[in-house]
Amino acid sequence: MAHTSQSLRRGAALLASTVAALGLLTACGNDSPGKSPESVSGTAAPATGDSAGSSASDTGSASSGTASSPASQSTGSSTGGGSSTGGGTTTASAASGSRCHTSELTASVGGNDPGAGQENFPIVFTNKSGRTCTVRGFPGAAFVNAAGTQLGPDPERESGSTPATVTLKPGKSAWAGLTFSNPEISGAKTATPAALEVTPPDERDSLKVTWKGGTVPVSGNASSVRLTVLNAGTGV
């Protein structure tokens, strides 16, 4: 029994020595030979939010940021469309007629209606086009000889005449009065025109009408020829 106890003690001592030796070898393997530990200065950064609580908070914040925008933007766009429709309705309501151009009219001179020493002739414009158009104000007029040379000064505009827009449907007419003093009474120098050239208001091209009204004053006292504004009708 004594021999056995001594053998066990020796075995235990050997095992303890072996474990100590292995621990020493492991410690030596973890250290790099000839290198000392580094020392890093500064403050450590905080930890990132990778916990379940932080993730839930971030997700909630993202959801609340996107939930309010699409519906209100869609409503604003729809309202804009309604406004555009209103503009189209306004554009559609345009005036039915515009100014009559010379090429759309014929011209004539009506018969003399003398009175109180005055000679009075109506200048008549008739709409020969297929559309409705308008005339407004004073026409232009000039007596010319056979060569086309003007006789006398331009007519004067009658004072006190108030222009009004006259709408001419196809075939309808407007007239202006051409007035001058009888040359036999006024003593003005006279000439007998071959034609009267007339120009619609705001136009440059004129129409030539054969003159059949006899002599007209072209110079001297009381030689003025006057024009009135255009009125609806033929002046008859």
Phi and psi in degrees as GROMACS dihedral restraints (atoms count N, CA, C in turn):
[ dihedral_restraints ]
;  ai    aj    ak    al  type     phi  dphi    fc
    3     4     5     6     1   -65.1    20    10
    4     5     6     7     1   -35.1    20    10
    6     7     8     9     1   -70.1    20    10
    7     8     9    10     1   -39.2    20    10
    9    10    11    12     1   -65.3    20    10
   10    11    12    13     1   -43.5    20    10
   12    13    14    15     1   -62.4    20    10
   13    14    15    16     1   -39.9    20    10
   15    16    17    18     1   -66.7    20    10
   16    17    18    19     1   -36.9    20    10
   18    19    20    21     1   -66.6    20    10
   19    20    21    22     1   -39.8    20    10
   21    22    23    24     1   -64.6    20    10
   22    23    24    25     1   -40.5    20    10
   24    25    26    27     1   -65.3    20    10
   25    26    27    28     1   -39.0    20    10
   27    28    29    30     1   -65.6    20    10
   28    29    30    31     1   -39.9    20    10
   30    31    32    33     1   -64.6    20    10
   31    32    33    34     1   -40.6    20    10
   33    34    35    36     1   -66.0    20    10
   34    35    36    37     1   -38.7    20    10
   36    37    38    39     1   -66.1    20    10
   37    38    39    40     1   -38.4    20    10
   39    40    41    42     1   -66.8    20    10
   40    41    42    43     1   -42.0    20    10
   42    43    44    45     1   -63.3    20    10
   43    44    45    46     1   -40.1    20    10
   45    46    47    48     1   -64.5    20    10
   46    47    48    49     1   -39.6    20    10
   48    49    50    51     1   -64.6    20    10
   49    50    51    52     1   -40.6    20    10
   51    52    53    54     1   -64.7    20    10
   52    53    54    55     1   -45.0    20    10
   54    55    56    57     1   -62.2    20    10
   55    56    57    58     1   -40.5    20    10
   57    58    59    60     1   -63.8    20    10
   58    59    60    61     1   -38.8    20    10
   60    61    62    63     1   -67.5    20    10
   61    62    63    64     1   -41.8    20    10
   63    64    65    66     1   -63.7    20    10
   64    65    66    67     1   -40.4    20    10
   66    67    68    69     1   -62.7    20    10
   67    68    69    70     1   -36.9    20    10
   69    70    71    72     1   -67.5    20    10
   70    71    72    73     1   -39.8    20    10
   72    73    74    75     1   -65.5    20    10
   73    74    75    76     1   -40.9    20    10
   75    76    77    78     1   -63.9    20    10
   76    77    78    79     1   -42.7    20    10
   78    79    80    81     1   -62.5    20    10
   79    80    81    82     1   -39.6    20    10
   81    82    83    84     1   -69.1    20    10
   82    83    84    85     1   -32.2    20    10
   84    85    86    87     1   -69.9    20    10
   85    86    87    88     1   -26.4    20    10
   87    88    89    90     1   -81.0    20    10
   88    89    90    91     1   -17.9    20    10
   90    91    92    93     1   -97.0    20    10
   91    92    93    94     1   136.8    20    10
   93    94    95    96     1   -79.4    20    10
   94    95    96    97     1   131.2    20    10
   96    97    98    99     1   -65.1    20    10
   97    98    99   100     1   133.0    20    10
   99   100   101   102     1    74.4    20    10
  100   101   102   103     1    12.3    20    10
  102   103   104   105     1  -123.4    20    10
  103   104   105   106     1   128.8    20    10
  105   106   107   108     1   -97.7    20    10
  106   107   108   109     1   157.0    20    10
  108   109   110   111     1   -61.3    20    10
  109   110   111   112     1   143.2    20    10
  111   112   113   114     1   -84.3    20    10
  112   113   114   115     1   151.4    20    10
  114   115   116   117     1  -119.5    20    10
  115   116   117   118     1   113.9    20    10
  117   118   119   120     1  -101.3    20    10
  118   119   120   121     1   125.3    20    10
  120   121   122   123     1   -89.3    20    10
  121   122   123   124     1   166.5    20    10
  123   124   125   126     1   111.3    20    10
  124   125   126   127     1   179.1    20    10
  126   127   128   129     1  -104.4    20    10
  127   128   129   130     1   140.4    20    10
  129   130   131   132     1   -73.3    20    10
  130   131   132   133     1   140.0    20    10
  132   133   134   135     1   -73.1    20    10
  133   134   135   136     1   151.4    20    10
  135   136   137   138     1   -69.0    20    10
  136   137   138   139     1   160.9    20    10
  138   139   140   141     1   -72.6    20    10
  139   140   141   142     1   144.8    20    10
  141   142   143   144     1   -76.0    20    10
  142   143   144   145     1   154.6    20    10
  144   145   146   147     1   -80.2    20    10
  145   146   147   148     1    83.3    20    10
  147   148   149   150     1  -109.8    20    10
  148   149   150   151     1    11.2    20    10
  150   151   152   153     1   -84.0    20    10
  151   152   153   154     1   166.3    20    10
  153   154   155   156     1   -62.5    20    10
  154   155   156   157     1   -36.2    20    10
  156   157   158   159     1   -65.5    20    10
  157   158   159   160     1   -44.7    20    10
  159   160   161   162     1   -65.6    20    10
  160   161   162   163     1   -39.6    20    10
  162   163   164   165     1   -62.9    20    10
  163   164   165   166     1   -42.4    20    10
  165   166   167   168     1   -64.1    20    10
  166   167   168   169     1   -38.9    20    10
  168   169   170   171     1   -65.9    20    10
  169   170   171   172     1   -42.9    20    10
  171   172   173   174     1   -64.6    20    10
  172   173   174   175     1   -42.1    20    10
  174   175   176   177     1   -63.9    20    10
  175   176   177   178     1   -41.6    20    10
  177   178   179   180     1   -63.8    20    10
  178   179   180   181     1   -39.6    20    10
  180   181   182   183     1   -64.6    20    10
  181   182   183   184     1   -40.3    20    10
  183   184   185   186     1   -66.3    20    10
  184   185   186   187     1   -40.0    20    10
  186   187   188   189     1   -65.1    20    10
  187   188   189   190     1   -42.8    20    10
  189   190   191   192     1   -68.0    20    10
  190   191   192   193     1   -25.6    20    10
  192   193   194   195     1   -75.2    20    10
  193   194   195   196     1   -26.3    20    10
  195   196   197   198     1  -101.9    20    10
  196   197   198   199     1    -9.6    20    10
  198   199   200   201     1   -76.3    20    10
  199   200   201   202     1   -23.4    20    10
  201   202   203   204     1   -96.7    20    10
  202   203   204   205     1   -11.6    20    10
  204   205   206   207     1   -86.0    20    10
  205   206   207   208     1   -47.8    20    10
  207   208   209   210     1   -61.1    20    10
  208   209   210   211     1   -40.9    20    10
  210   211   212   213     1   -64.9    20    10
  211   212   213   214     1   -45.3    20    10
  213   214   215   216     1   -67.8    20    10
  214   215   216   217     1   -36.1    20    10
  216   217   218   219     1   -66.5    20    10
  217   218   219   220     1   -39.2    20    10
  219   220   221   222     1   -63.4    20    10
  220   221   222   223     1   -39.3    20    10
  222   223   224   225     1   -64.4    20    10
  223   224   225   226     1   -41.3    20    10
  225   226   227   228     1   -63.9    20    10
  226   227   228   229     1   -39.2    20    10
  228   229   230   231     1   -64.8    20    10
  229   230   231   232     1   -38.8    20    10
  231   232   233   234     1   -65.2    20    10
  232   233   234   235     1   -39.8    20    10
  234   235   236   237     1   -63.0    20    10
  235   236   237   238     1   -39.3    20    10
  237   238   239   240     1   -60.5    20    10
  238   239   240   241     1   -38.3    20    10
  240   241   242   243     1   -61.9    20    10
  241   242   243   244     1   -38.2    20    10
  243   244   245   246     1   -63.7    20    10
  244   245   246   247     1   -39.1    20    10
  246   247   248   249     1   -64.7    20    10
  247   248   249   250     1   -38.2    20    10
  249   250   251   252     1   -63.1    20    10
  250   251   252   253     1   -38.8    20    10
  252   253   254   255     1   -62.1    20    10
  253   254   255   256     1   -39.2    20    10
  255   256   257   258     1   -61.7    20    10
  256   257   258   259     1   -38.6    20    10
  258   259   260   261     1   -63.1    20    10
  259   260   261   262     1   -37.5    20    10
  261   262   263   264     1   -63.2    20    10
  262   263   264   265     1   -37.4    20    10
  264   265   266   267     1   -64.8    20    10
  265   266   267   268     1   -40.0    20    10
  267   268   269   270     1   -64.9    20    10
  268   269   270   271     1   -41.9    20    10
  270   271   272   273     1   -63.5    20    10
  271   272   273   274     1   -34.1    20    10
  273   274   275   276     1   -67.2    20    10
  274   275   276   277     1   -25.6    20    10
  276   277   278   279     1   -88.5    20    10
  277   278   279   280     1    76.3    20    10
  279   280   281   282     1  -101.3    20    10
  280   281   282   283     1   163.3    20    10
  282   283   284   285     1   -65.7    20    10
  283   284   285   286     1   141.9    20    10
  285   286   287   288     1   -77.0    20    10
  286   287   288   289     1   -23.6    20    10
  288   289   290   291     1  -131.4    20    10
  289   290   291   292     1   157.6    20    10
  291   292   293   294     1  -130.5    20    10
  292   293   294   295     1  -178.4    20    10
  294   295   296   297     1   -58.3    20    10
  295   296   297   298     1   140.0    20    10
  297   298   299   300     1   -74.9    20    10
  298   299   300   301     1   132.1    20    10
  300   301   302   303     1   -96.5    20    10
  301   302   303   304     1   157.8    20    10
  303   304   305   306     1   -54.0    20    10
  304   305   306   307     1   -40.3    20    10
  306   307   308   309     1   -66.6    20    10
  307   308   309   310     1   -14.0    20    10
  309   310   311   312     1   -97.3    20    10
  310   311   312   313     1     1.1    20    10
  312   313   314   315     1  -123.2    20    10
  313   314   315   316     1   154.3    20    10
  315   316   317   318     1  -113.7    20    10
  316   317   318   319     1   157.0    20    10
  318   319   320   321     1  -128.8    20    10
  319   320   321   322     1   149.1    20    10
  321   322   323   324     1  -152.0    20    10
  322   323   324   325     1   163.2    20    10
  324   325   326   327     1  -120.3    20    10
  325   326   327   328     1   123.0    20    10
  327   328   329   330     1   -77.5    20    10
  328   329   330   331     1   177.4    20    10
  330   331   332   333     1   -70.6    20    10
  331   332   333   334     1   156.6    20    10
  333   334   335   336     1   -69.8    20    10
  334   335   336   337     1   138.4    20    10
  336   337   338   339     1  -124.8    20    10
  337   338   339   340     1    78.1    20    10
  339   340   341   342     1   -70.7    20    10
  340   341   342   343     1   156.1    20    10
  342   343   344   345     1  -175.4    20    10
  343   344   345   346     1   133.8    20    10
  345   346   347   348     1    52.6    20    10
  346   347   348   349     1    43.9    20    10
  348   349   350   351     1    76.9    20    10
  349   350   351   352     1    10.2    20    10
  351   352   353   354     1  -111.5    20    10
  352   353   354   355     1   145.6    20    10
  354   355   356   357     1  -105.7    20    10
  355   356   357   358     1   129.6    20    10
  357   358   359   360     1  -129.8    20    10
  358   359   360   361     1   116.7    20    10
  360   361   362   363     1  -121.9    20    10
  361   362   363   364     1   133.9    20    10
  363   364   365   366     1   -87.0    20    10
  364   365   366   367     1   130.3    20    10
  366   367   368   369     1   -94.6    20    10
  367   368   369   370     1   121.9    20    10
  369   370   371   372     1  -114.9    20    10
  370   371   372   373     1   128.2    20    10
  372   373   374   375     1  -108.7    20    10
  373   374   375   376     1   132.0    20    10
  375   376   377   378     1  -122.2    20    10
  376   377   378   379     1   134.9    20    10
  378   379   380   381     1   -77.6    20    10
  379   380   381   382     1   112.1    20    10
  381   382   383   384     1   -99.6    20    10
  382   383   384   385     1    -1.5    20    10
  384   385   386   387     1   -82.6    20    10
  385   386   387   388     1   176.4    20    10
  387   388   389   390     1   -95.8    20    10
  388   389   390   391     1     9.2    20    10
  390   391   392   393     1  -123.1    20    10
  391   392   393   394     1   163.5    20    10
  393   394   395   396     1   -86.4    20    10
  394   395   396   397     1   133.6    20    10
  396   397   398   399     1  -141.1    20    10
  397   398   399   400     1   177.5    20    10
  399   400   401   402     1  -130.2    20    10
  400   401   402   403     1   153.7    20    10
  402   403   404   405     1  -129.9    20    10
  403   404   405   406     1   150.9    20    10
  405   406   407   408     1  -155.9    20    10
  406   407   408   409     1   129.5    20    10
  408   409   410   411     1   100.3    20    10
  409   410   411   412     1  -152.9    20    10
  411   412   413   414     1   -93.2    20    10
  412   413   414   415     1   138.2    20    10
  414   415   416   417     1   -82.4    20    10
  415   416   417   418     1   171.2    20    10
  417   418   419   420     1  -101.8    20    10
  418   419   420   421     1   153.8    20    10
  420   421   422   423     1  -154.4    20    10
  421   422   423   424     1   148.8    20    10
  423   424   425   426     1  -158.4    20    10
  424   425   426   427     1   134.2    20    10
  426   427   428   429     1   -80.3    20    10
  427   428   429   430     1   137.2    20    10
  429   430   431   432     1  -132.9    20    10
  430   431   432   433     1   153.6    20    10
  432   433   434   435     1   -87.7    20    10
  433   434   435   436     1  -173.1    20    10
  435   436   437   438     1   -63.4    20    10
  436   437   438   439     1   -26.4    20    10
  438   439   440   441     1   -85.0    20    10
  439   440   441   442     1    -5.0    20    10
  441   442   443   444     1    90.0    20    10
  442   443   444   445     1     7.2    20    10
  444   445   446   447     1   -81.5    20    10
  445   446   447   448     1   135.5    20    10
  447   448   449   450     1   -69.7    20    10
  448   449   450   451     1   139.7    20    10
  450   451   452   453     1  -109.2    20    10
  451   452   453   454     1   118.5    20    10
  453   454   455   456     1    79.1    20    10
  454   455   456   457     1   172.6    20    10
  456   457   458   459     1   -75.3    20    10
  457   458   459   460     1   169.2    20    10
  459   460   461   462     1   -64.0    20    10
  460   461   462   463     1   144.2    20    10
  462   463   464   465     1   -60.8    20    10
  463   464   465   466     1   152.7    20    10
  465   466   467   468     1   -92.6    20    10
  466   467   468   469     1   153.9    20    10
  468   469   470   471     1   -84.6    20    10
  469   470   471   472     1   133.6    20    10
  471   472   473   474     1   -65.0    20    10
  472   473   474   475     1   124.9    20    10
  474   475   476   477     1   -70.9    20    10
  475   476   477   478     1   148.3    20    10
  477   478   479   480     1    86.1    20    10
  478   479   480   481     1    -3.2    20    10
  480   481   482   483     1   -79.3    20    10
  481   482   483   484     1   132.0    20    10
  483   484   485   486     1  -107.0    20    10
  484   485   486   487     1   113.5    20    10
  486   487   488   489     1   -62.8    20    10
  487   488   489   490     1   144.0    20    10
  489   490   491   492     1  -141.7    20    10
  490   491   492   493     1   144.9    20    10
  492   493   494   495     1   -74.3    20    10
  493   494   495   496     1   127.3    20    10
  495   496   497   498     1  -111.3    20    10
  496   497   498   499     1   120.8    20    10
  498   499   500   501     1   -89.8    20    10
  499   500   501   502     1   125.3    20    10
  501   502   503   504     1  -112.6    20    10
  502   503   504   505     1   109.7    20    10
  504   505   506   507     1   -74.7    20    10
  505   506   507   508     1   163.3    20    10
  507   508   509   510     1   -51.9    20    10
  508   509   510   511     1   128.7    20    10
  510   511   512   513     1    89.5    20    10
  511   512   513   514     1    -8.9    20    10
  513   514   515   516     1   -90.6    20    10
  514   515   516   517     1   160.7    20    10
  516   517   518   519     1  -128.8    20    10
  517   518   519   520     1   160.6    20    10
  519   520   521   522     1  -136.6    20    10
  520   521   522   523     1   151.1    20    10
  522   523   524   525     1  -136.0    20    10
  523   524   525   526     1   154.2    20    10
  525   526   527   528     1  -130.8    20    10
  526   527   528   529     1   145.4    20    10
  528   529   530   531     1   -84.8    20    10
  529   530   531   532     1   133.6    20    10
  531   532   533   534     1  -110.2    20    10
  532   533   534   535     1   116.9    20    10
  534   535   536   537     1  -131.6    20    10
  535   536   537   538     1   140.0    20    10
  537   538   539   540     1  -154.9    20    10
  538   539   540   541     1   159.7    20    10
  540   541   542   543     1   -74.1    20    10
  541   542   543   544     1   144.3    20    10
  543   544   545   546     1   -60.3    20    10
  544   545   546   547     1   120.6    20    10
  546   547   548   549     1   -59.6    20    10
  547   548   549   550     1   -29.7    20    10
  549   550   551   552     1   -67.0    20    10
  550   551   552   553     1   -26.3    20    10
  552   553   554   555     1   -90.7    20    10
  553   554   555   556     1   -41.9    20    10
  555   556   557   558     1   -77.7    20    10
  556   557   558   559     1   -26.1    20    10
  558   559   560   561     1    79.8    20    10
  559   560   561   562     1    13.6    20    10
  561   562   563   564     1   -72.1    20    10
  562   563   564   565     1   152.0    20    10
  564   565   566   567     1   -69.1    20    10
  565   566   567   568     1   144.2    20    10
  567   568   569   570     1  -125.1    20    10
  568   569   570   571     1   166.7    20    10
  570   571   572   573     1  -150.4    20    10
  571   572   573   574     1   159.3    20    10
  573   574   575   576     1  -109.7    20    10
  574   575   576   577     1   107.0    20    10
  576   577   578   579     1   -68.9    20    10
  577   578   579   580     1   154.4    20    10
  579   580   581   582     1   -86.6    20    10
  580   581   582   583     1   -30.0    20    10
  582   583   584   585     1  -156.9    20    10
  583   584   585   586     1   164.6    20    10
  585   586   587   588     1  -117.6    20    10
  586   587   588   589     1   120.7    20    10
  588   589   590   591     1   -92.8    20    10
  589   590   591   592     1   127.7    20    10
  591   592   593   594     1  -124.9    20    10
  592   593   594   595     1   144.5    20    10
  594   595   596   597     1  -127.1    20    10
  595   596   597   598     1   126.5    20    10
  597   598   599   600     1   -62.4    20    10
  598   599   600   601     1   155.7    20    10
  600   601   602   603     1   -56.1    20    10
  601   602   603   604     1   137.0    20    10
  603   604   605   606     1    66.4    20    10
  604   605   606   607     1    15.6    20    10
  606   607   608   609     1  -112.7    20    10
  607   608   609   610     1   161.0    20    10
  609   610   611   612     1  -106.8    20    10
  610   611   612   613     1   -33.0    20    10
  612   613   614   615     1   -79.5    20    10
  613   614   615   616     1   142.3    20    10
  615   616   617   618     1  -114.0    20    10
  616   617   618   619     1   166.6    20    10
  618   619   620   621     1  -117.9    20    10
  619   620   621   622     1   140.0    20    10
  621   622   623   624     1  -104.7    20    10
  622   623   624   625     1   128.3    20    10
  624   625   626   627     1  -120.5    20    10
  625   626   627   628     1   129.8    20    10
  627   628   629   630     1   -59.8    20    10
  628   629   630   631     1   131.0    20    10
  630   631   632   633     1   -92.0    20    10
  631   632   633   634     1   126.2    20    10
  633   634   635   636     1  -123.2    20    10
  634   635   636   637     1    16.2    20    10
  636   637   638   639     1   -93.8    20    10
  637   638   639   640     1     7.9    20    10
  639   640   641   642     1    82.9    20    10
  640   641   642   643     1  -154.8    20    10
  642   643   644   645     1   -73.5    20    10
  643   644   645   646     1   151.1    20    10
  645   646   647   648     1  -134.0    20    10
  646   647   648   649     1   152.7    20    10
  648   649   650   651     1   -73.5    20    10
  649   650   651   652     1   134.4    20    10
  651   652   653   654     1  -123.4    20    10
  652   653   654   655     1   -15.8    20    10
  654   655   656   657     1  -165.8    20    10
  655   656   657   658     1   167.9    20    10
  657   658   659   660     1    91.7    20    10
  658   659   660   661     1  -172.3    20    10
  660   661   662   663     1   -64.0    20    10
  661   662   663   664     1   142.8    20    10
  663   664   665   666     1    53.5    20    10
  664   665   666   667     1    36.6    20    10
  666   667   668   669     1   -94.3    20    10
  667   668   669   670     1     2.6    20    10
  669   670   671   672     1   -65.6    20    10
  670   671   672   673     1   137.7    20    10
  672   673   674   675     1  -109.3    20    10
  673   674   675   676     1   134.1    20    10
  675   676   677   678     1  -119.6    20    10
  676   677   678   679     1   151.6    20    10
  678   679   680   681     1  -123.5    20    10
  679   680   681   682     1   144.7    20    10
  681   682   683   684     1  -103.8    20    10
  682   683   684   685     1   170.5    20    10
  684   685   686   687     1   -72.1    20    10
  685   686   687   688     1   163.7    20    10
  687   688   689   690     1   -75.4    20    10
  688   689   690   691     1   140.2    20    10
  690   691   692   693     1  -130.4    20    10
  691   692   693   694     1   158.8    20    10
  693   694   695   696     1   -67.9    20    10
  694   695   696   697     1   144.9    20    10
  696   697   698   699     1   106.8    20    10
  697   698   699   700     1  -166.0    20    10
  699   700   701   702     1  -112.8    20    10
  700   701   702   703     1    -3.0    20    10
  702   703   704   705     1    80.8    20    10
  703   704   705   706     1     7.5    20    10
